């Protein structure tokens, strides 16, 4: 994924600045929706308390309709009869840990092995990406026209996949204090499938199913935490094509 981090800026420049052939088309879109976060282990390391713990199978909320909302936006170019494209996409989803629920905890405290079943909030009161686990990714896009037409244009199945960087709106609390703010939190990737339905004058309605994967590392007041963030989401929005 380090290679993705090096390639992403070059892809962004290619999308935005490279000359386009006559058959190419700019487009931009935005959407809102909801995501479901899969259970995951959360590992924390806090040197001041000499604790290194793993909280197994933690569950999460996403609260997509509470501010800040679940949302995404993309801009890209289509080529070769509008069948293929490259794009840059930003996605904002949230990961809010249910620290009040009992889970299996393993690890070490003061060098001694530790294992029990207790709520995470006995050790970590908040472990959230409330202001977003934000993905900034470069995607490759494939468009497959269907026989269904509206406004003189076919509805299109759209497949996309890509990778890039994540940025977390961190909100954590432990005995040593609070951490709030944005931080770079590691690589991420996505794959998506959806449909683009023309509604006139270059506008389309879009519906996407998206699968995202990341391993964000975020800060605690004295230490770090990391997890595997796997989410499924559905988005509804609009796209506008700009013919060249």
C-alpha positions in Angstrom: 0.0 0.0 0.0 3.0 2.3 0.3 3.2 2.1 -3.5 -0.4 3.4 -3.7 0.5 6.3 -1.5 3.2 7.2 -4.0 1.0 6.6 -7.1 -2.1 8.5 -5.9 -0.7 12.1 -6.3 0.4 11.2 -9.9 -3.1 9.9 -10.7 -4.7 13.0 -9.3 -2.5 15.2 -11.5 -3.2 12.9 -14.5 -7.0 13.2 -14.0 -7.0 16.9 -13.5 -4.3 18.2 -15.9 -3.6 15.8 -18.7 -5.0 16.8 -22.2 -8.2 15.0 -23.1 -9.0 13.6 -26.5 -12.2 14.7 -28.2 -14.1 11.6 -27.1 -13.2 12.2 -23.4 -15.7 13.7 -20.9 -15.3 15.3 -17.6 -17.8 14.4 -14.9 -18.4 15.1 -11.2 -20.8 13.6 -8.7 -21.8 13.7 -5.1 -23.8 11.3 -2.9 -25.1 10.6 0.6 -26.0 7.3 2.2 -25.2 5.0 5.1 -22.5 2.5 6.0 -22.3 -0.7 8.2 -19.0 -1.4 10.0 -18.1 -5.0 10.5 -16.9 -6.2 14.0 -13.1 -5.9 14.4 -10.4 -6.4 17.0 -8.9 -3.1 18.4 -5.3 -3.2 19.7 -4.1 -0.4 22.0 -0.7 0.3 23.4 -0.3 2.8 26.3 3.3 3.0 27.6 2.3 5.2 30.6 0.1 2.5 32.0 2.3 -0.3 30.8 -0.7 -1.8 29.0 -0.9 -3.5 25.6 -4.4 -4.9 25.1 -6.5 -6.4 22.3 -10.3 -5.9 22.5 -11.8 -8.7 20.4 -14.7 -8.4 18.1 -15.7 -4.9 19.0 -18.9 -3.6 17.4 -19.5 -0.2 15.9 -22.1 2.4 15.1 -21.9 4.6 12.0 -24.7 7.2 12.7 -24.8 8.2 9.0 -27.6 10.7 9.5 -26.1 12.5 12.5 -23.9 15.4 11.7 -21.3 15.1 10.2 -23.2 13.0 7.6 -22.0 10.1 5.5 -21.1 11.6 2.1 -18.9 11.2 -0.9 -17.8 13.1 -3.9 -15.8 12.3 -7.1 -14.4 13.9 -10.2 -13.0 12.1 -13.2 -12.7 11.6 -17.0 -14.2 9.0 -19.3 -12.4 7.7 -22.4 -12.9 5.3 -25.3 -16.5 5.9 -25.9 -17.2 6.6 -22.2 -16.6 3.0 -21.4 -13.5 3.5 -19.2 -12.3 6.2 -16.8 -10.1 7.4 -14.0 -11.3 9.5 -11.1 -10.4 10.9 -7.7 -12.9 10.2 -4.9 -13.4 11.3 -1.3 -15.5 9.3 1.1 -16.5 10.3 4.6 -17.8 7.5 6.8 -17.8 7.2 10.6 -16.6 4.5 13.0 -18.0 4.8 16.6 -17.0 2.0 19.0 -19.5 0.5 21.4 -17.2 0.7 24.3 -20.0 -0.1 26.8 -20.5 -3.7 25.7 -18.5 -6.6 27.3 -15.9 -8.1 25.0 -13.0 -10.6 25.3 -9.8 -8.7 26.3 -6.3 -10.2 26.1 -2.8 -8.7 26.4 -0.4 -7.6 29.0 -0.5 -5.1 31.9 2.8 -4.3 33.7 4.4 -7.1 31.8 2.0 -9.7 33.1 -0.5 -11.6 30.9 -4.0 -10.4 31.1 -7.3 -11.9 30.0 -10.9 -11.2 30.9 -14.3 -10.2 29.6 -15.2 -6.6 30.4 -16.4 -3.5 28.5 -13.7 -1.6 26.7 -14.6 1.6 28.5 -12.9 0.3 31.7 -9.7 1.0 29.9 -10.6 3.2 26.9 -13.7 5.4 27.3 -14.0 6.5 23.7 -12.4 5.1 20.5 -14.1 6.9 17.6 -13.5 8.3 14.2 -16.5 10.6 14.8 -15.5 13.2 12.2 -14.9 10.6 9.7 -12.7 7.8 8.5 -12.1 9.7 5.4 -10.8 8.0 2.2 -9.0 9.9 -0.6 -8.6 7.4 -3.4 -7.8 7.1 -7.1 -10.2 4.8 -9.0 -10.2 2.9 -12.3 -13.8 2.9 -13.7 -15.6 0.6 -16.1 -19.0 1.5 -17.5 -21.3 -1.1 -19.1 -24.3 0.4 -21.0 -27.7 -1.4 -20.6 -30.7 -1.6 -23.0 -32.7 0.6 -20.7 -32.8 4.2 -21.9 -33.9 7.5 -20.4 -33.6 11.0 -21.9 -32.1 9.4 -25.0 -29.2 7.8 -23.1 -28.7 4.3 -21.7 -28.7 3.5 -18.1 -25.2 2.3 -17.2 -23.7 -0.2 -14.8 -20.6 1.3 -13.2 -17.8 -0.7 -11.6 -14.9 1.0 -9.8 -11.9 0.0 -7.7 -9.0 2.0 -6.2 -6.9 2.8 -3.3 -5.2 5.7 -1.5 -4.9 7.3 1.9 -7.2 7.6 4.9 -7.5 10.5 7.3 -9.3 10.1 10.6 -11.3 12.6 12.6 -10.0 11.1 15.8 -12.0 11.3 19.1 -10.4 9.1 21.8 -10.5 9.2 25.6 -8.4 7.3 28.1 -7.3 8.0 31.7 -4.4 10.1 30.4 -6.7 12.4 28.6 -8.5 13.2 25.3 -7.3 13.3 21.7 -9.4 15.2 19.1 -8.5 16.2 15.6 -7.6 15.1 12.1 -4.6 12.8 11.4 -3.3 10.7 8.6 -4.2 7.2 9.5 -2.9 4.8 6.9 -3.8 3.3 3.5 -7.2 2.3 2.4 -8.9 0.7 -0.6 -12.4 0.3 -2.0 -14.4 -1.5 -4.7 -17.9 -0.5 -5.8 -20.7 -1.3 -8.2 -23.6 0.9 -9.1 -25.9 2.2 -11.7 -26.1 5.6 -13.5 -29.5 6.6 -14.7 -29.8 9.6 -17.1 -32.4 12.2 -16.0 -31.7 14.9 -18.6 -29.4 17.8 -19.5 -26.2 15.9 -18.6 -27.5 14.9 -15.2 -27.7 11.4 -13.9 -29.1 9.8 -10.7 -26.5 7.4 -9.2 -26.8 4.5 -6.8 -23.7 2.7 -5.5 -22.8 -0.2 -3.3 -19.4 0.2 -1.9 -16.9 -2.1 0.1 -14.1 -0.3 1.9 -11.0 -1.7 3.7 -8.5 0.2 5.8 -6.2 -0.4 8.8 -6.3 3.0 10.5 -3.9 3.8 13.3 -5.1 6.6 15.5 -3.7 8.4 18.6 -4.5 7.9 22.3 -3.4 10.4 24.9 -0.4 8.3 25.6 -0.1 5.7 22.9 -1.8 4.4 19.8 -4.6 2.2 18.7 -5.2 0.3 15.5 -7.9 -1.9 13.9 -9.1 -3.3 10.6 -12.0 -1.2 9.4 -14.2 -3.0 6.9 -17.4 -1.4 5.9 -20.3 -1.9 3.4 -22.2 1.2 2.3 -24.9 2.4 0.0 -25.0 5.8 -1.6 -27.5 7.8 -3.5 -26.7 11.0 -5.4 -26.3 13.0 -8.6 -23.7 13.1 -11.4 -23.1 15.8 -14.0 -21.2 15.1 -17.2 -19.3 17.9 -18.9 -18.8 17.1 -22.6 -15.6 18.3 -24.2 
